[in-house]
Amino acid sequence: MKPTIYFATDHAGFELKNVLVPFVSTELGFTVVDCGATGFNETDDYPDFIKLAIERVQKASGSLGIILGGSGQGEAMVANRFKGIRATVYYGGVREIIALSREHNDANVLSLGARFVSEEEAKEAVAEWLTTSFTGEERHTRRINKIDALE
């Protein structure tokens, strides 16, 4: 069974989110919940929307989040404040990092820098991230447990 994917963004990632939501639901076949923004407002604040998605990821075991912003950095910082969340950032470049974030770190949130990736790059990154699984190797599990102990 595929996990539910929770999306959130502010104005900077609004257009890209509106491309990725149907891509993930229709083309990739995941259940998607859009936590906002639902309209373009250039003065909105990303923590308001990111919080909504991350709280849902926390509550729905096995679910994942995809969050967007200008760089994706601030959004990941917000997400990583929440217990049990391991957000990774992608804003272009070597895509291998996407797979490694899932395989080694069991990242449950992908934060995209909408100002740095094209629609096609974002689709490719999201598809790779959603279809890559955690290896479950002892060394990776041990490290994740140490991260979780810091919370």
DSSP file (Angstrom, degrees, kcal/mol; ACC not computed):
  #  RESIDUE AA STRUCTURE BP1 BP2  ACC     N-H-->O    O-->H-N    N-H-->O    O-->H-N    TCO  KAPPA ALPHA  PHI   PSI    X-CA   Y-CA   Z-CA
    1    1 A M              0   0    0      0, 0.0     0, 0.0     0, 0.0     0, 0.0   0.000 360.0 360.0 360.0 132.7    0.0    0.0    0.0
    2    2 A K        -     0   0    0     27,-0.2    29,-0.1     1,-0.1     2,-0.0  -0.504 360.0-113.5 -78.7 144.5    1.3    3.4   -1.0
    3    3 A P        -     0   0    0      0, 0.0    28,-0.5     0, 0.0     2,-0.3  -0.337  29.7-104.4 -72.7 157.6    1.7    6.1    1.7
    4    4 A T        -     0   0    0     26,-0.1    60,-2.5    56,-0.1     2,-0.5  -0.631  33.5-142.4 -76.4 141.3   -0.4    9.3    1.8
    5    5 A I  E     -ab  32  64A   0     26,-2.8    28,-2.5    -2,-0.3     2,-0.5  -0.941   8.4-156.8-113.1 123.0    1.6   12.3    0.6
    6    6 A Y  E     -ab  33  65A   0     58,-2.8    60,-2.7    -2,-0.5     2,-0.3  -0.881  11.7-163.2-101.4 124.3    1.0   15.6    2.4
    7    7 A F  E     +ab  34  66A   0     26,-2.7    28,-2.8    -2,-0.5     2,-0.3  -0.788  14.1 165.1-105.6 147.5    2.0   18.8    0.4
    8    8 A A  E     + b   0  67A   0     58,-1.5    60,-2.0    -2,-0.3     2,-0.3  -0.966   2.6 152.2-157.2 150.5    2.5   22.3    1.6
    9    9 A T  E     - b   0  68A   0     27,-1.8     2,-0.2    -2,-0.3    60,-0.2  -0.974  30.3-130.0-161.6 167.6    4.0   25.5    0.3
   10   10 A D    >>  -     0   0    0     58,-0.7     3,-0.8    -2,-0.3     4,-0.5  -0.353  59.8 -68.4-105.5-162.8    4.0   29.3    0.5
   11   11 A H  G >4 S+     0   0    0     30,-0.4     3,-0.7     1,-0.2     4,-0.5   0.816 127.4  63.9 -59.8 -32.8    3.8   31.6   -2.4
   12   12 A A  G 34 S+     0   0    0      1,-0.2    -1,-0.2     2,-0.1     4,-0.2   0.820 115.2  28.8 -66.6 -30.8    7.3   30.8   -3.7
   13   13 A G  G <> S+     0   0    0     -3,-0.8     4,-2.9    55,-0.3    -1,-0.2   0.319  90.2 107.0-108.8   7.6    6.4   27.2   -4.4
   14   14 A F  H <X S+     0   0    0     -3,-0.7     4,-1.9    -4,-0.5    -2,-0.1   0.905  81.0  44.3 -56.7 -49.9    2.7   27.6   -5.2
   15   15 A E  H  > S+     0   0    0     -4,-0.5     4,-0.6     1,-0.2    -1,-0.2   0.915 115.7  47.4 -64.0 -42.9    2.9   27.2   -9.0
   16   16 A L  H >> S+     0   0    0      1,-0.2     4,-2.6     2,-0.2     3,-1.0   0.890 108.9  54.3 -67.5 -38.9    5.2   24.1   -8.7
   17   17 A K  H 3X S+     0   0    0     -4,-2.9     4,-2.7     1,-0.3    -1,-0.2   0.906 103.9  56.3 -58.8 -40.4    3.0   22.5   -6.0
   18   18 A N  H 3< S+     0   0    0     -4,-1.9    -1,-0.3    -5,-0.2    -2,-0.2   0.663 111.3  43.9 -69.7 -14.8    0.1   22.9   -8.4
   19   19 A V  H <X S+     0   0    0     -3,-1.0     4,-1.3    -4,-0.6    -1,-0.2   0.814 115.5  47.1 -88.4 -41.6    2.0   20.9  -11.0
   20   20 A L  H  X S+     0   0    0     -4,-2.6     4,-3.0     2,-0.2     5,-0.3   0.841 100.7  64.0 -74.6 -34.4    3.3   18.2   -8.5
   21   21 A V  H  X S+     0   0    0     -4,-2.7     4,-2.2     1,-0.2     5,-0.2   0.953 109.6  38.2 -58.2 -52.7    0.0   17.5   -6.8
   22   22 A P  H  >>S+     0   0    0      0, 0.0     4,-2.8     0, 0.0     5,-0.9   0.862 115.2  55.7 -67.2 -31.8   -1.7   16.1   -9.9
   23   23 A F  I  X>S+     0   0    0     -4,-1.3     5,-1.8     3,-0.2     4,-0.8   0.947 112.1  41.8 -61.3 -48.4    1.5   14.4  -11.0
   24   24 A V  I  <5S+     0   0    0     -4,-3.0     6,-2.3     3,-0.2    -1,-0.2   0.878 123.2  38.6 -69.1 -38.1    1.9   12.5   -7.7
   25   25 A S  I  <5S+     0   0    0     -4,-2.2     4,-0.3    -5,-0.3    -2,-0.2   0.950 128.7  26.6 -79.2 -49.4   -1.8   11.6   -7.5
   26   26 A T  I  <5S+     0   0    0     -4,-2.8    -3,-0.2    -5,-0.2    -2,-0.1   0.950 131.1  31.4 -82.1 -51.8   -2.6   10.9  -11.1
   27   27 A E  I  <<S+     0   0    0     -5,-0.9    -3,-0.2    -4,-0.8    -4,-0.1   0.866 131.3  32.3 -79.7 -36.0    0.6    9.8  -12.7
   28   28 A L  S   <S-     0   0    0     -5,-1.8    -3,-0.2    -6,-0.2    -1,-0.2   0.635 101.0-129.1 -97.3 -15.0    2.3    8.1   -9.7
   29   29 A G        +     0   0    0     -4,-0.3     2,-0.3    -6,-0.3    -4,-0.2   0.759  54.4 141.5  79.6  26.5   -0.9    6.9   -8.1
   30   30 A F        -     0   0    0     -6,-2.3     2,-0.4   -26,-0.0    -1,-0.2  -0.686  57.3-111.9 -96.6 153.1   -0.5    8.2   -4.5
   31   31 A T        -     0   0    0    -28,-0.5   -26,-2.8    -2,-0.3     2,-0.4  -0.734  42.1-161.8 -77.5 130.9   -3.2    9.6   -2.3
   32   32 A V  E     -a    5   0A   0     -2,-0.4     2,-0.5   -28,-0.2   -26,-0.2  -0.937  18.2-166.4-123.3 138.8   -2.4   13.3   -1.9
   33   33 A V  E     -a    6   0A   0    -28,-2.5   -26,-2.7    -2,-0.4     2,-0.7  -0.993  14.4-148.8-122.6 123.1   -3.6   15.9    0.7
   34   34 A D  E     -a    7   0A   0     -2,-0.5   -26,-0.2   -28,-0.2     3,-0.1  -0.825  13.8-177.2 -94.6 112.8   -2.9   19.5   -0.2
   35   35 A C        -     0   0    0    -28,-2.8     3,-0.1    -2,-0.7   -27,-0.1   0.262  47.9-142.0 -94.6  10.5   -2.3   21.5    3.0
   36   36 A G  S    S-     0   0    0      1,-0.4   -27,-1.8   -29,-0.1    -1,-0.3  -0.327  76.7-165.0 106.3 172.2   -2.0   24.8    1.3
   37   37 A A        -     0   0    0    -29,-0.3    -1,-0.4     2,-0.2     3,-0.1   0.559  44.0-179.5 -67.7 149.0   -1.4   27.4    0.2
   38   38 A T        +     0   0    0     -2,-0.2     2,-0.3    -3,-0.1    -2,-0.1   0.508  67.6  27.3-100.5  -6.6   -4.6   27.2   -1.7
   39   39 A G  S    S-     0   0    0      2,-0.1     2,-0.5     0, 0.0    -2,-0.2  -0.979  91.5 -95.5-148.4 157.3   -4.2   30.6   -3.4
   40   40 A F        +     0   0    0     -2,-0.3     2,-0.3    -3,-0.1   -29,-0.0  -0.645  46.3 160.9 -79.9 123.3   -1.3   32.8   -4.3
   41   41 A N    >   -     0   0    0     -2,-0.5     3,-2.2     1,-0.0   -30,-0.4  -0.875  27.3-157.4-143.0 105.5   -0.5   35.5   -1.7
   42   42 A E  T 3  S+     0   0    0     -2,-0.3   -30,-0.1     1,-0.3    -1,-0.0   0.569  91.6  53.4 -66.4  -6.8    3.0   37.0   -2.0
   43   43 A T  T 3  S+     0   0    0      2,-0.1    -1,-0.3   -32,-0.0   -33,-0.0   0.314  81.0 117.5-108.0   8.4    2.9   38.0    1.7
   44   44 A D    <   -     0   0    0     -3,-2.2     2,-0.5     1,-0.1   -33,-0.1  -0.263  62.3-123.8 -72.2 166.6    2.1   34.6    3.2
   45   45 A D    >>  -     0   0    0      1,-0.1     3,-1.3   -35,-0.1     4,-0.7  -0.952   4.6-142.7-119.4 123.7    4.5   32.9    5.6
   46   46 A Y  H >> S+     0   0    0     -2,-0.5     4,-2.7     1,-0.3     3,-0.6   0.801  94.5  66.3 -57.1 -35.1    5.8   29.3    4.9
   47   47 A P  H 3> S+     0   0    0      0, 0.0     4,-2.1     0, 0.0    -1,-0.3   0.861  95.7  59.4 -58.1 -31.4    5.8   28.1    8.6
   48   48 A D  H <> S+     0   0    0     -3,-1.3     4,-0.8     1,-0.2    -2,-0.2   0.901 114.9  33.0 -62.2 -41.4    2.0   28.4    8.7
   49   49 A F  H <X S+     0   0    0     -4,-0.7     4,-1.7    -3,-0.6     5,-0.2   0.871 115.6  55.0 -83.6 -39.9    1.5   25.9    5.8
   50   50 A I  H  X S+     0   0    0     -4,-2.7     4,-2.7     1,-0.2     5,-0.2   0.914 104.3  56.6 -60.8 -42.8    4.5   23.7    6.5
   51   51 A K  H  X S+     0   0    0     -4,-2.1     4,-2.4    -5,-0.3    -1,-0.2   0.891 104.1  53.4 -54.8 -43.4    3.3   23.1   10.1
   52   52 A L  H  X S+     0   0    0     -4,-0.8     4,-1.2     1,-0.2    -1,-0.2   0.918 113.0  42.0 -61.1 -45.1   -0.1   21.8    8.8
   53   53 A A  H  X S+     0   0    0     -4,-1.7     4,-2.1     2,-0.2    -2,-0.2   0.917 114.3  50.5 -69.3 -42.9    1.5   19.2    6.6
   54   54 A I  H  X S+     0   0    0     -4,-2.7     4,-2.5     1,-0.2    -2,-0.2   0.883 105.7  55.3 -67.9 -38.3    4.2   18.1    9.1
   55   55 A E  H  X S+     0   0    0     -4,-2.4     4,-1.6    -5,-0.2    -1,-0.2   0.877 109.8  48.4 -60.1 -35.8    1.6   17.6   11.9
   56   56 A R  H  X S+     0   0    0     -4,-1.2     4,-2.3    -5,-0.2    -2,-0.2   0.888 108.7  52.0 -71.5 -39.5   -0.3   15.3    9.5
   57   57 A V  H  < S+     0   0    0     -4,-2.1     6,-0.4     1,-0.2    -2,-0.2   0.918 109.3  51.9 -61.4 -41.8    2.9   13.4    8.6
   58   58 A Q  H  < S+     0   0    0     -4,-2.5    -1,-0.2     1,-0.2    -2,-0.2   0.901 114.7  41.4 -58.9 -42.3    3.6   12.9   12.3
   59   59 A K  H  < S+     0   0    0     -4,-1.6     2,-1.0     1,-0.2    -1,-0.2   0.792 104.5  67.2 -80.4 -29.9    0.1   11.5   13.0
   60   60 A A  S >< S-     0   0    0     -4,-2.3     3,-2.4    -5,-0.1    -1,-0.2  -0.767  85.8-136.1-100.1  94.9   -0.3    9.3    9.9
   61   61 A S  T 3  S+     0   0    0     -2,-1.0     3,-0.1     1,-0.3    -3,-0.1  -0.183  86.0  13.4 -51.9 131.0    2.2    6.5   10.4
   62   62 A G  T 3  S+     0   0    0      1,-0.3    -1,-0.3    -5,-0.1    -4,-0.1   0.362  96.2 129.5  84.8  -5.9    4.1    5.7    7.2
   63   63 A S    <   -     0   0    0     -3,-2.4     2,-0.3    -6,-0.4    -1,-0.3  -0.283  43.8-147.4 -77.0 168.5    3.0    8.9    5.4
   64   64 A L  E     -b    5   0A   0    -60,-2.5   -58,-2.8    -3,-0.1     2,-0.4  -0.909   1.1-140.3-133.6 159.9    5.4   11.3    3.7
   65   65 A G  E     -bc   6 109A   0     43,-2.3    45,-2.6    -2,-0.3     2,-0.4  -0.953   7.5-166.9-124.6 145.6    5.5   15.0    3.1
   66   66 A I  E     +bc   7 110A   0    -60,-2.7   -58,-1.5    -2,-0.4     2,-0.3  -0.980  18.9 178.6-127.3 118.2    6.6   17.1    0.2
   67   67 A I  E     -bc   8 111A   0     43,-2.7    45,-2.9    -2,-0.4     2,-0.3  -0.879   7.5-161.0-121.9 151.1    7.1   20.8    1.0
   68   68 A L  E     +bc   9 112A   0    -60,-2.0   -58,-0.7    -2,-0.3   -55,-0.3  -0.953  19.1 145.8-135.3 150.5    8.2   23.6   -1.2
   69   69 A G  E     - c   0 113A   0     43,-1.9    45,-3.0    -2,-0.3    46,-0.4  -0.906  62.9 -73.4-160.1-173.0    9.6   27.1   -0.9
   70   70 A G  S    S+     0   0    0     -2,-0.3    45,-2.2    43,-0.2    46,-0.3   0.965 129.1   0.1 -57.5 -55.1   12.0   29.4   -2.7
   71   71 A S  S    S-     0   0    0     42,-0.2    42,-0.3    43,-0.1    -1,-0.2   0.633  89.8-130.0-105.3 -20.9   15.1   27.5   -1.6
   72   72 A G  S  > S+     0   0    0     40,-0.2     4,-1.8    17,-0.1     5,-0.1   0.244  83.4 103.7  85.8 -12.6   13.5   24.7    0.4
   73   73 A Q  H  > S+     0   0    0      2,-0.2     4,-2.2     1,-0.2     5,-0.2   0.965  78.7  42.4 -68.8 -54.6   15.9   25.5    3.3
   74   74 A G  H  > S+     0   0    0      1,-0.2     4,-2.2     2,-0.2    -1,-0.2   0.881 113.3  54.4 -60.6 -38.5   13.6   27.4    5.6
   75   75 A E  H  > S+     0   0    0      1,-0.2     4,-2.5     2,-0.2    -1,-0.2   0.907 108.8  47.9 -62.8 -42.6   10.8   24.9    5.0
   76   76 A A  H  X S+     0   0    0     -4,-1.8     4,-2.8     2,-0.2    11,-0.2   0.873 108.2  55.7 -65.8 -36.8   13.1   22.0    6.0
   77   77 A M  H  < S+     0   0    0     -4,-2.2     4,-0.4     2,-0.2    -2,-0.2   0.916 109.5  46.3 -62.2 -42.2   14.2   23.9    9.1
   78   78 A V  H >< S+     0   0    0     -4,-2.2     3,-1.6     1,-0.2     4,-0.3   0.960 113.6  48.7 -62.1 -50.6   10.5   24.2   10.2
   79   79 A A  H >< S+     0   0    0     -4,-2.5     3,-1.9     1,-0.3    -2,-0.2   0.890 105.2  57.8 -58.5 -41.9    9.8   20.5    9.4
   80   80 A N  T 3< S+     0   0    0     -4,-2.8    -1,-0.3     1,-0.3    -2,-0.2   0.531  90.9  72.2 -72.4  -3.9   12.9   19.3   11.3
   81   81 A R  T <  S+     0   0    0     -3,-1.6     2,-0.4    -4,-0.4    -1,-0.3   0.633  83.6  87.7 -78.0 -14.8   11.7   21.0   14.5
   82   82 A F  S X  S-     0   0    0     -3,-1.9     3,-1.9    -4,-0.3    69,-0.0  -0.707  90.7-104.2 -94.2 135.9    9.0   18.3   14.7
   83   83 A K  T 3  S+     0   0    0     -2,-0.4     3,-0.1     1,-0.3    -1,-0.1  -0.262 103.2  12.7 -56.0 132.4    9.6   15.0   16.5
   84   84 A G  T 3  S+     0   0    0      1,-0.3     2,-0.5    -4,-0.1    -1,-0.3   0.465  95.6 125.8  81.1   1.7   10.2   12.1   14.2
   85   85 A I    <   -     0   0    0     -3,-1.9     2,-0.4    -6,-0.2    -1,-0.3  -0.807  35.1-177.3 -99.0 133.0   10.6   14.3   11.1
   86   86 A R        -     0   0    0     -2,-0.5    23,-1.3    20,-0.2    22,-1.2  -0.841  13.3-174.7-128.1  92.4   13.6   13.9    8.9
   87   87 A A  E     -d  109   0A   0     -2,-0.4     2,-0.3   -11,-0.2    23,-0.2  -0.715   5.5-164.7 -93.7 137.6   13.4   16.5    6.1
   88   88 A T  E     -d  110   0A   0     21,-2.4    23,-3.2    -2,-0.4     2,-0.4  -0.876  13.1-133.7-116.9 152.3   15.9   16.6    3.3
   89   89 A V  E     -d  111   0A   0     -2,-0.3     2,-0.4    21,-0.2    23,-0.2  -0.869  19.5-179.6-111.0 138.5   16.4   19.5    0.9
   90   90 A Y  E     +d  112   0A   0     21,-2.8    23,-2.1    -2,-0.4    26,-0.1  -0.980  16.4 156.1-135.9 126.0   16.7   19.3   -2.9
   91   91 A Y        -     0   0    0      1,-0.6     2,-0.1    -2,-0.4    21,-0.1  -0.136  67.6 -68.5-138.2  39.3   17.2   22.3   -5.1
   92   92 A G  S    S+     0   0    0      1,-0.1    -1,-0.6    29,-0.1     2,-0.2  -0.330  86.1  86.4 103.5 175.6   18.9   20.7   -8.1
   93   93 A G  S    S+     0   0    0     -2,-0.1     2,-0.3    -3,-0.1    -1,-0.1  -0.628  86.5  15.1  94.4-152.7   22.2   19.1   -8.8
   94   94 A V    >   -     0   0    0     -2,-0.2     3,-0.9     1,-0.2     4,-0.2  -0.403  60.1-158.9 -63.6 119.2   23.2   15.5   -8.3
   95   95 A R  T >> S+     0   0    0     -2,-0.3     3,-1.8     1,-0.2     4,-1.0   0.623  77.1  86.8 -78.3 -12.1   19.9   13.6   -7.9
   96   96 A E  H 3> S+     0   0    0      1,-0.3     4,-2.4     2,-0.2    -1,-0.2   0.824  78.8  67.1 -55.6 -30.0   21.7   10.7   -6.1
   97   97 A I  H <> S+     0   0    0     -3,-0.9     4,-1.9     1,-0.2    -1,-0.3   0.818  93.3  59.5 -61.1 -29.9   21.2   12.6   -2.9
   98   98 A I  H <> S+     0   0    0     -3,-1.8     4,-1.0     2,-0.2    -1,-0.2   0.955 108.6  42.1 -62.7 -50.9   17.5   12.1   -3.3
   99   99 A A  H >X S+     0   0    0     -4,-1.0     4,-3.2     1,-0.2     3,-0.6   0.910 113.2  53.4 -63.7 -42.3   17.8    8.3   -3.2
  100  100 A L  H 3X>S+     0   0    0     -4,-2.4     4,-2.5     1,-0.2     5,-1.0   0.852 100.9  60.2 -63.8 -33.5   20.4    8.4   -0.4
  101  101 A S  H 3<5S+     0   0    0     -4,-1.9     6,-2.6    -5,-0.2     4,-0.3   0.847 115.6  34.5 -63.5 -31.5   18.1   10.5    1.8
  102  102 A R  H <X5S+     0   0    0     -4,-1.0     4,-1.1    -3,-0.6    -2,-0.2   0.910 121.0  46.4 -84.7 -49.4   15.6    7.7    1.7
  103  103 A E  H  <5S+     0   0    0     -4,-3.2    32,-2.1    31,-0.2    33,-0.5   0.892 130.0  19.2 -62.9 -42.7   18.0    4.7    1.6
  104  104 A H  T  <5S+     0   0    0     -4,-2.5    -3,-0.2    -5,-0.2    -1,-0.2   0.796 135.8  30.4-100.5 -33.9   20.3    5.8    4.4
  105  105 A N  T  4<S-     0   0    0     -5,-1.0    -3,-0.2    -4,-0.3    -2,-0.1   0.467  87.3-133.5-109.6  -3.6   18.3    8.4    6.4
  106  106 A D     <  -     0   0    0     -4,-1.1    -4,-0.3    -6,-0.3   -20,-0.2   0.888  32.4-163.2  49.0  43.5   14.7    7.3    6.0
  107  107 A A        -     0   0    0     -6,-2.6   -20,-0.2     1,-0.1    -1,-0.2  -0.327  17.0-172.6 -57.3 132.8   13.8   10.9    5.2
  108  108 A N        +     0   0    0    -22,-1.2   -43,-2.3     1,-0.2     2,-0.4   0.366  67.6  51.5-111.3   3.1   10.0   11.3    5.5
  109  109 A V  E     -cd  65  87A   0    -23,-1.3   -21,-2.4   -45,-0.2     2,-0.5  -0.993  63.4-159.1-140.1 132.9    9.8   14.8    4.1
  110  110 A L  E     -cd  66  88A   0    -45,-2.6   -43,-2.7    -2,-0.4     2,-0.6  -0.957   8.7-161.7-110.2 123.4   11.3   16.2    0.9
  111  111 A S  E     -cd  67  89A   0    -23,-3.2   -21,-2.8    -2,-0.5     2,-0.4  -0.927   9.4-159.1-108.3 120.1   11.7   20.0    0.7
  112  112 A L  E     -cd  68  90A   0    -45,-2.9   -43,-1.9    -2,-0.6     2,-1.1  -0.822  17.9-136.9-105.2 136.2   12.1   21.4   -2.8
  113  113 A G  E >>  -c   69   0A   0    -23,-2.1     3,-2.0    -2,-0.4     4,-0.7  -0.764  20.7-169.1 -86.3  95.3   13.7   24.7   -3.7
  114  114 A A  T 34 S+     0   0    0    -45,-3.0     3,-0.2    -2,-1.1   -44,-0.2   0.728  81.3  57.3 -63.8 -24.5   11.1   25.9   -6.3
  115  115 A R  T 34 S+     0   0    0    -45,-2.2    -1,-0.3   -46,-0.4   -44,-0.1   0.520 111.0  43.8 -83.3  -3.0   13.3   28.7   -7.5
  116  116 A F  T <4 S+     0   0    0     -3,-2.0     2,-0.4   -46,-0.3    -2,-0.2   0.463 104.8  61.5-121.7  -5.3   16.1   26.4   -8.4
  117  117 A V  S  < S-     0   0    0     -4,-0.7     2,-0.1    -3,-0.2    -1,-0.1  -0.956  71.3-130.3-125.9 144.9   14.4   23.4  -10.1
  118  118 A S     >  -     0   0    0     -2,-0.4     4,-2.5     1,-0.1     5,-0.2  -0.356  35.7-102.6 -78.8 168.8   12.4   23.2  -13.3
  119  119 A E  H  > S+     0   0    0      1,-0.2     4,-2.5     2,-0.2     5,-0.2   0.919 124.4  49.3 -57.6 -43.6    9.1   21.4  -13.4
  120  120 A E  H  > S+     0   0    0      2,-0.2     4,-2.5     1,-0.2    -1,-0.2   0.918 110.7  48.5 -65.6 -43.6   10.7   18.4  -15.0
  121  121 A E  H  > S+     0   0    0      1,-0.2     4,-2.6     2,-0.2    -1,-0.2   0.908 112.2  50.2 -61.4 -41.4   13.6   18.2  -12.5
  122  122 A A  H  X S+     0   0    0     -4,-2.5     4,-2.8     2,-0.2     5,-0.2   0.923 110.5  48.9 -63.9 -44.1   11.1   18.4   -9.7
  123  123 A K  H  X S+     0   0    0     -4,-2.5     4,-2.7     2,-0.2     5,-0.2   0.927 112.8  47.6 -61.0 -45.2    8.9   15.6  -11.1
  124  124 A E  H  X S+     0   0    0     -4,-2.5     4,-2.3     2,-0.2    -2,-0.2   0.919 113.9  47.1 -62.8 -43.5   12.0   13.4  -11.6
  125  125 A A  H  X S+     0   0    0     -4,-2.6     4,-2.7     2,-0.2    -2,-0.2   0.926 113.9  47.1 -64.1 -45.5   13.2   14.1   -8.1
  126  126 A V  H  X S+     0   0    0     -4,-2.8     4,-2.7     2,-0.2     5,-0.2   0.923 112.2  49.9 -63.3 -45.1    9.8   13.5   -6.5
  127  127 A A  H  X S+     0   0    0     -4,-2.7     4,-1.2    -5,-0.2    -1,-0.2   0.920 113.5  46.0 -61.4 -43.7    9.3   10.3   -8.5
  128  128 A E  H  < S+     0   0    0     -4,-2.3     4,-0.4    -5,-0.2     3,-0.3   0.926 113.8  48.5 -64.5 -44.1   12.7    9.0   -7.4
  129  129 A W  H >< S+     0   0    0     -4,-2.7     3,-0.9     1,-0.2    -2,-0.2   0.907 112.3  48.1 -63.6 -42.8   12.2   10.0   -3.8
  130  130 A L  H 3< S+     0   0    0     -4,-2.7    -1,-0.2     1,-0.2    -2,-0.2   0.723 114.0  46.5 -73.1 -20.5    8.8    8.3   -3.6
  131  131 A T  T 3< S+     0   0    0     -4,-1.2     2,-0.4    -3,-0.3    -1,-0.2   0.347  94.6  89.5-104.4   6.8   10.0    5.1   -5.2
  132  132 A T    <   -     0   0    0     -3,-0.9     2,-0.3    -4,-0.4   -32,-0.0  -0.878  63.3-154.9-104.6 136.2   13.1    4.7   -3.1
  133  133 A S        -     0   0    0     -2,-0.4     2,-0.2     1,-0.0   -31,-0.1  -0.738  24.7 -98.1-110.8 156.9   12.9    2.8    0.2
  134  134 A F        -     0   0    0     -2,-0.3   -31,-0.2     1,-0.1   -30,-0.2  -0.500  28.1-140.3 -65.2 135.7   14.9    2.8    3.4
  135  135 A T        -     0   0    0    -32,-2.1    -1,-0.1    -2,-0.2   -31,-0.1   0.803  19.0-143.2 -72.4 -27.8   17.4   -0.1    3.4
  136  136 A G        +     0   0    0    -33,-0.5    -1,-0.1     1,-0.2   -32,-0.1   0.558  38.2 164.2  75.6   6.9   16.9   -0.8    7.0
  137  137 A E    >>  -     0   0    0    -34,-0.3     4,-2.6     1,-0.1     3,-0.6  -0.273  47.6-118.8 -59.6 145.1   20.5   -1.6    7.5
  138  138 A E  H 3> S+     0   0    0      1,-0.3     4,-2.9     2,-0.2     5,-0.2   0.870 111.2  54.6 -55.0 -43.5   21.6   -1.7   11.1
  139  139 A R  H 3> S+     0   0    0      1,-0.2     4,-1.5     2,-0.2    -1,-0.3   0.872 111.9  44.2 -63.2 -36.4   24.1    1.1   10.7
  140  140 A H  H <> S+     0   0    0     -3,-0.6     4,-2.4     2,-0.2    -2,-0.2   0.904 113.9  49.4 -74.3 -41.7   21.5    3.4    9.3
  141  141 A T  H  X S+     0   0    0     -4,-2.6     4,-2.5     1,-0.2    -2,-0.2   0.913 109.7  52.8 -61.3 -42.8   18.9    2.4   11.9
  142  142 A R  H  X S+     0   0    0     -4,-2.9     4,-1.5    -5,-0.2    -1,-0.2   0.908 110.7  46.9 -59.2 -43.4   21.4    3.0   14.7
  143  143 A R  H  X S+     0   0    0     -4,-1.5     4,-2.0    -5,-0.2    -1,-0.2   0.900 110.9  50.7 -69.1 -41.3   22.2    6.5   13.4
  144  144 A I  H  X S+     0   0    0     -4,-2.4     4,-2.8     1,-0.2    -1,-0.2   0.905 108.0  53.8 -63.0 -40.3   18.5    7.4   13.0
  145  145 A N  H  X S+     0   0    0     -4,-2.5     4,-1.6     1,-0.2    -1,-0.2   0.863 107.1  51.6 -62.2 -34.4   17.9    6.2   16.6
  146  146 A K  H  X S+     0   0    0     -4,-1.5     4,-0.6     2,-0.2    -1,-0.2   0.884 109.8  49.1 -68.8 -37.9   20.6    8.5   17.8
  147  147 A I  H >< S+     0   0    0     -4,-2.0     3,-1.5     1,-0.2     4,-0.5   0.954 110.6  50.4 -62.4 -48.8   19.0   11.4   15.9
  148  148 A D  H >< S+     0   0    0     -4,-2.8     3,-1.1     1,-0.3    -1,-0.2   0.815 102.5  61.5 -61.1 -30.7   15.7   10.6   17.5
  149  149 A A  H 3< S+     0   0    0     -4,-1.6    -1,-0.3     1,-0.2    -2,-0.2   0.714  95.7  62.4 -68.8 -19.6   17.2   10.5   20.9
  150  150 A L  T <<        0   0    0     -3,-1.5    -1,-0.2    -4,-0.6    -2,-0.2   0.674 360.0 360.0 -77.5 -17.3   18.2   14.1   20.6
  151  151 A E    <         0   0    0     -3,-1.1    -1,-0.2    -4,-0.5    -2,-0.1   0.496 360.0 360.0 -71.0 360.0   14.6   15.3   20.3
